[in-house]
Amino acid sequence: MVQVKKADVRDRILEAATTLFAEHGYARTTVGQIAEAAEISSSNVYVYFESKLKIMFAIYEPWFKQQLDRLDMEIPGLPSPDAKVFRIVQRLWRDIAADQNGFSYSVIQAISAATPEDRYDPTLLHWTELKIANLLRSSLPPKRASKIDCARLAHVLMMAFDGFVLSYRINGAIRCDDKVIAQMCSAILGKSVAASPRQRSNSASRR
């Protein structure tokens, strides 16, 4: 007999897992603990999710997509390609990496500990890199956009994102100041190293 899934049970599992992941981290949280907090049996958890990894992604994916969707809405309102590219890198490397006390670290931890039985699905990573590539392509001057591979660049930005997330976990802060971001933006835009939009604004105000 096929077991009927109930939305409220699924929600309880996700709520319990969210709390436990935040309190103890992904690695130290067990499916048994999630089941106990959700007031169901461990076997019932597996009716709704194949693994703890799937639970993690069910929590993380909508949150992470919301962060990039907000960026997608913000970028068109910025005044120049420089400002747009700066904001993309800043949002990814600094804001999202540190958001909710480095929430993204739990996903990195989950993926690094995944076994073949967990069936890690890279769909979110592929969606993210495509999203970032499209943001870069639409933000860059057309001539520059035609000269660089935005898809490969998006992959590099995501690899660096993982590094900044780990740095936040280790150091309790994101070690990515405006100069670091400006350096990357200059490479993306094909320019010599320049001050960040914020630094240029401060400089102009002193004149």
C-alpha positions as CSV (number, residue, x, y, z in Angstrom):
1,M,0.0,0.0,0.0
2,V,1.3,3.5,-0.9
3,Q,1.6,5.7,2.1
4,V,-0.2,9.0,1.8
5,K,2.1,11.9,2.4
6,K,0.8,14.8,4.5
7,A,2.0,18.4,4.1
8,D,1.9,19.1,7.8
9,V,4.2,16.1,8.5
10,R,6.6,17.2,5.9
11,D,6.6,20.8,7.3
12,R,7.3,19.4,10.8
13,I,10.3,17.5,9.5
14,L,11.7,20.6,7.8
15,E,11.0,22.8,10.8
16,A,12.7,20.3,13.2
17,A,15.7,19.9,10.8
18,T,16.1,23.6,10.4
19,T,16.3,24.1,14.2
20,L,18.7,21.2,14.7
21,F,21.0,22.1,11.8
22,A,21.2,25.7,13.2
23,E,21.9,24.5,16.8
24,H,24.2,21.5,16.1
25,G,25.3,21.7,12.5
26,Y,24.6,19.2,9.8
27,A,27.1,16.6,10.7
28,R,26.0,16.4,14.4
29,T,22.3,16.1,13.6
30,T,20.9,12.7,13.0
31,V,17.7,11.6,11.3
32,G,16.7,10.1,14.6
33,Q,16.9,13.5,16.3
34,I,14.9,15.1,13.5
35,A,12.3,12.4,13.8
36,E,12.1,12.9,17.6
37,A,11.7,16.7,17.3
38,A,9.1,16.3,14.6
39,E,7.3,13.7,16.8
40,I,7.3,10.9,14.2
41,S,9.3,7.7,13.7
42,S,12.6,7.7,11.9
43,S,11.1,5.3,9.3
44,N,8.4,7.9,8.6
45,V,11.1,10.5,7.9
46,Y,12.3,8.4,5.0
47,V,8.7,8.3,3.6
48,Y,9.2,12.0,2.9
49,F,12.9,12.3,2.2
50,E,15.4,9.7,0.9
51,S,18.2,11.0,3.1
52,K,19.4,13.7,5.5
53,L,21.0,15.3,2.5
54,K,17.7,15.7,0.8
55,I,16.2,17.3,3.9
56,M,19.1,19.8,3.9
57,F,18.5,20.7,0.3
58,A,14.8,21.0,0.8
59,I,15.6,23.7,3.4
60,Y,18.5,25.4,1.6
61,E,17.4,25.5,-2.0
62,P,14.4,27.8,-1.7
63,W,16.4,30.1,0.6
64,F,19.4,30.3,-1.7
65,K,17.3,30.8,-4.8
66,Q,15.5,33.7,-3.0
67,Q,18.8,35.4,-2.4
68,L,19.8,35.3,-6.1
69,D,16.3,36.3,-7.2
70,R,16.6,39.4,-5.0
71,L,19.9,40.2,-6.7
72,D,18.3,39.6,-10.1
73,M,15.7,42.3,-9.2
74,E,18.3,44.7,-7.8
75,I,20.9,44.7,-10.6
76,P,18.8,46.5,-13.4
77,G,18.4,49.5,-11.1
78,L,22.2,50.1,-10.7
79,P,23.7,52.9,-12.8
80,S,26.6,51.3,-14.6
81,P,28.3,48.0,-15.6
82,D,30.9,48.6,-12.9
83,A,28.3,49.0,-10.2
84,K,26.4,45.9,-11.4
85,V,29.4,43.6,-11.6
86,F,30.6,44.9,-8.2
87,R,27.2,44.1,-6.6
88,I,27.0,40.6,-8.1
89,V,30.4,39.7,-6.6
90,Q,29.8,41.5,-3.3
91,R,26.4,39.9,-2.9
92,L,27.7,36.4,-3.6
93,W,31.1,36.5,-1.8
94,R,30.2,38.6,1.2
95,D,26.5,39.0,1.8
96,I,25.2,35.5,1.0
97,A,28.3,33.7,2.3
98,A,27.8,35.2,5.8
99,D,24.0,35.4,5.8
100,Q,22.2,33.5,8.6
101,N,25.4,32.9,10.4
102,G,27.0,31.2,7.4
103,F,24.0,29.0,6.6
104,S,25.7,27.9,3.4
105,Y,28.4,26.1,5.4
106,S,25.9,23.4,6.3
107,V,25.4,22.6,2.6
108,I,29.1,22.4,1.9
109,Q,29.4,20.1,5.0
110,A,26.5,18.0,3.7
111,I,27.9,17.6,0.2
112,S,31.4,16.8,1.5
113,A,30.1,14.0,3.7
114,A,27.6,12.6,1.1
115,T,27.9,9.0,0.1
116,P,26.7,7.4,-3.2
117,E,23.6,6.3,-1.3
118,D,22.7,9.9,-0.6
119,R,22.4,10.6,-4.3
120,Y,23.7,14.1,-4.4
121,D,22.0,16.1,-7.1
122,P,24.0,19.1,-8.6
123,T,20.9,20.7,-10.0
124,L,21.0,23.6,-7.7
125,L,24.7,24.3,-8.5
126,H,23.9,24.2,-12.2
127,W,20.9,26.5,-11.8
128,T,23.1,28.9,-9.7
129,E,25.9,29.1,-12.2
130,L,23.5,29.7,-15.1
131,K,21.8,32.4,-13.1
132,I,25.1,34.1,-12.3
133,A,26.3,33.8,-15.9
134,N,23.1,35.4,-17.1
135,L,23.5,38.2,-14.6
136,L,27.1,38.9,-15.7
137,R,26.2,38.7,-19.4
138,S,23.4,41.2,-19.0
139,S,25.5,43.5,-16.7
140,L,28.6,43.7,-18.9
141,P,29.0,46.1,-21.8
142,P,28.1,44.0,-24.9
143,K,31.6,44.1,-26.4
144,R,33.1,42.8,-23.1
145,A,30.4,40.2,-22.7
146,S,31.2,38.8,-26.2
147,K,34.9,38.3,-25.2
148,I,34.6,36.3,-22.0
149,D,33.0,33.0,-21.1
150,C,30.4,34.0,-18.5
151,A,29.5,30.4,-17.7
152,R,33.1,29.4,-16.8
153,L,33.5,32.7,-14.9
154,A,30.3,31.9,-12.9
155,H,31.9,28.5,-12.0
156,V,35.0,30.3,-10.7
157,L,32.9,32.7,-8.6
158,M,31.0,29.8,-7.1
159,M,34.3,28.0,-6.2
160,A,35.4,31.2,-4.5
161,F,32.0,31.4,-2.8
162,D,32.6,28.1,-1.1
163,G,36.0,29.3,0.1
164,F,34.6,32.4,1.7
165,V,31.8,30.4,3.4
166,L,34.5,28.2,4.9
167,S,36.5,31.2,5.9
168,Y,33.5,32.6,7.7
169,R,33.1,29.3,9.6
170,I,36.8,29.3,10.6
171,N,37.3,33.1,11.3
172,G,33.8,34.2,12.3
173,A,33.9,36.9,9.6
174,I,34.1,37.2,5.8
175,R,37.6,38.2,4.8
176,C,36.6,39.9,1.6
177,D,36.9,43.6,1.6
178,D,36.0,46.1,-1.2
179,K,39.6,45.9,-2.6
180,V,39.3,42.1,-3.1
181,I,35.9,42.6,-4.8
182,A,37.3,45.5,-7.0
183,Q,40.2,43.3,-8.1
184,M,37.9,40.6,-9.3
185,C,35.6,43.1,-11.0
186,S,38.5,44.7,-12.8
187,A,39.4,41.3,-14.2
188,I,35.8,40.6,-15.3
189,L,35.5,44.1,-16.9
190,G,38.9,43.9,-18.5
191,K,40.1,47.1,-16.7
192,S,43.0,48.0,-14.6
193,V,42.4,47.8,-10.8
194,A,40.1,50.5,-9.8
195,A,38.5,51.7,-6.6
196,S,35.1,50.2,-5.7
197,P,31.9,52.2,-6.4
198,R,31.7,53.1,-2.7
199,Q,35.3,54.3,-2.6
200,R,34.8,56.4,-5.8
201,S,31.7,57.9,-4.2
202,N,33.6,58.8,-1.0
203,S,36.4,60.3,-3.1
204,A,34.1,62.5,-5.0
205,S,32.4,63.7,-1.9
206,R,35.8,65.0,-0.6
207,R,36.4,67.2,-3.6
